[in-house]
Amino acid sequence: MANILIVYTSIEGQTARIAEHMAQTLRERGDRVETLRAEGSCRDLDLSRFDGVIVGASIHYGHHPAYLRALVRRQRQQLAARQSAFFSVSLSGGGPGARPASAQRYLDKFLRRTGWQPQLTASIGGALQYSKYAPWKKWIMTKIVGFAGGNTDTTRDYEYTDWQAVSNFARAFGERLTARN
Ligand SMILES: Cc1cc2nc3c(=O)[nH]c(=O)nc-3n(C[C@H](O)[C@H](O)[C@H](O)COP(=O)(O)O)c2cc1C
């Protein structure tokens, strides 16, 4: 049994759902898991009591949040001292407008800019939650998504997350920790 932290950022909530799904998968294995939404209060985050850390973040306008980048940079040594994993959530990562090469570029850029080298990484398809967007955001999203060949009917939401792949990622991380202990 391992102590695991999943720290994430999420604007419309999909990354939060993915983080909770990973937590549930790991708990079913018998691991002890905490989830934490990254925010200002994470300045003094103490990773010493965790065997492993998973970091997750969504993409908006081509970037992961700068404050998560700063957090990872600050925690680089602590992360290097234990098993760690990173998952990036975006529309490029799944769905009809998926662009796997772009999703990989987002992920690589984050790791390059933080100098962090996690043992596991994944790009995961997110969600289009038109019902949660303000009118201006809805309009922008129909342009971006339409250009990429995605769903532009704003009367409903769309989820492109492959939950099986999410479980597999969490399980693979848990197994690495078990193998190490
Ligand atoms: C305003 C906005 C901008 C976005 N920009 C991108 C983008 O540049 N590339 C991409 O692949 N996905 C983009 N997305 C899709 C999000 O990554 C996706 O909706 C994800 O599920 C959001 O996760 P969250 O709910 O955890 O914040 C964007 C979404 C919104 C609402």
Ligand as a Chemical Component Dictionary entry (heavy atoms), coordinates in Angstrom:
data_LIG
# 
_chem_comp.id                   LIG 
_chem_comp.type                 NON-POLYMER 
_chem_comp.pdbx_formal_charge   0 
_chem_comp.three_letter_code    LIG 
# 
loop_
_chem_comp_atom.comp_id 
_chem_comp_atom.atom_id 
_chem_comp_atom.alt_atom_id 
_chem_comp_atom.type_symbol 
_chem_comp_atom.charge 
_chem_comp_atom.model_Cartn_x 
_chem_comp_atom.model_Cartn_y 
_chem_comp_atom.model_Cartn_z 
_chem_comp_atom.pdbx_ordinal 
LIG C1  C1  C 0 -11.403 28.641 -23.465 1  
LIG C2  C2  C 0 -10.858 27.264 -23.750 2  
LIG C3  C3  C 0 -9.662  27.139 -24.439 3  
LIG C4  C4  C 0 -9.152  25.863 -24.733 4  
LIG N1  N1  N 0 -7.981  25.755 -25.431 5  
LIG C5  C5  C 0 -7.565  24.531 -25.816 6  
LIG C6  C6  C 0 -6.381  24.401 -26.606 7  
LIG O1  O1  O 0 -5.707  25.362 -26.934 8  
LIG N2  N2  N 0 -6.020  23.141 -27.011 9  
LIG C7  C7  C 0 -6.753  22.019 -26.653 10 
LIG O2  O2  O 0 -6.399  20.916 -27.060 11 
LIG N3  N3  N 0 -7.844  22.118 -25.851 12 
LIG C8  C8  C 0 -8.259  23.327 -25.439 13 
LIG N4  N4  N 0 -9.366  23.453 -24.641 14 
LIG C9  C9  C 0 -10.071 22.243 -24.187 15 
LIG C10 C10 C 0 -9.841  21.930 -22.699 16 
LIG O3  O3  O 0 -8.521  21.487 -22.496 17 
LIG C11 C11 C 0 -10.860 20.863 -22.300 18 
LIG O4  O4  O 0 -12.132 21.443 -22.352 19 
LIG C12 C12 C 0 -10.607 20.270 -20.936 20 
LIG O5  O5  O 0 -11.556 19.248 -20.708 21 
LIG C13 C13 C 0 -10.699 21.316 -19.820 22 
LIG O6  O6  O 0 -10.410 20.686 -18.597 23 
LIG P1  P1  P 0 -10.880 21.310 -17.204 24 
LIG O7  O7  O 0 -12.389 21.236 -17.219 25 
LIG O8  O8  O 0 -10.308 20.410 -16.192 26 
LIG O9  O9  O 0 -10.347 22.702 -17.149 27 
LIG C14 C14 C 0 -9.875  24.697 -24.320 28 
LIG C15 C15 C 0 -11.074 24.846 -23.606 29 
LIG C16 C16 C 0 -11.569 26.111 -23.317 30 
LIG C17 C17 C 0 -12.868 26.236 -22.582 31 
# 
loop_
_chem_comp_bond.comp_id 
_chem_comp_bond.atom_id_1 
_chem_comp_bond.atom_id_2 
_chem_comp_bond.value_order 
_chem_comp_bond.pdbx_ordinal 
LIG C1  C2  SING 1  
LIG C2  C3  SING 2  
LIG C2  C16 DOUB 3  
LIG C3  C4  DOUB 4  
LIG C4  N1  SING 5  
LIG C4  C14 SING 6  
LIG N1  C5  DOUB 7  
LIG C5  C6  SING 8  
LIG C5  C8  SING 9  
LIG C6  O1  DOUB 10 
LIG C6  N2  SING 11 
LIG N2  C7  SING 12 
LIG C7  O2  DOUB 13 
LIG C7  N3  SING 14 
LIG N3  C8  DOUB 15 
LIG C8  N4  SING 16 
LIG N4  C9  SING 17 
LIG N4  C14 SING 18 
LIG C9  C10 SING 19 
LIG C10 O3  SING 20 
LIG C10 C11 SING 21 
LIG C11 O4  SING 22 
LIG C11 C12 SING 23 
LIG C12 O5  SING 24 
LIG C12 C13 SING 25 
LIG C13 O6  SING 26 
LIG O6  P1  SING 27 
LIG P1  O7  DOUB 28 
LIG P1  O8  SING 29 
LIG P1  O9  SING 30 
LIG C14 C15 DOUB 31 
LIG C15 C16 SING 32 
LIG C16 C17 SING 33 
# 
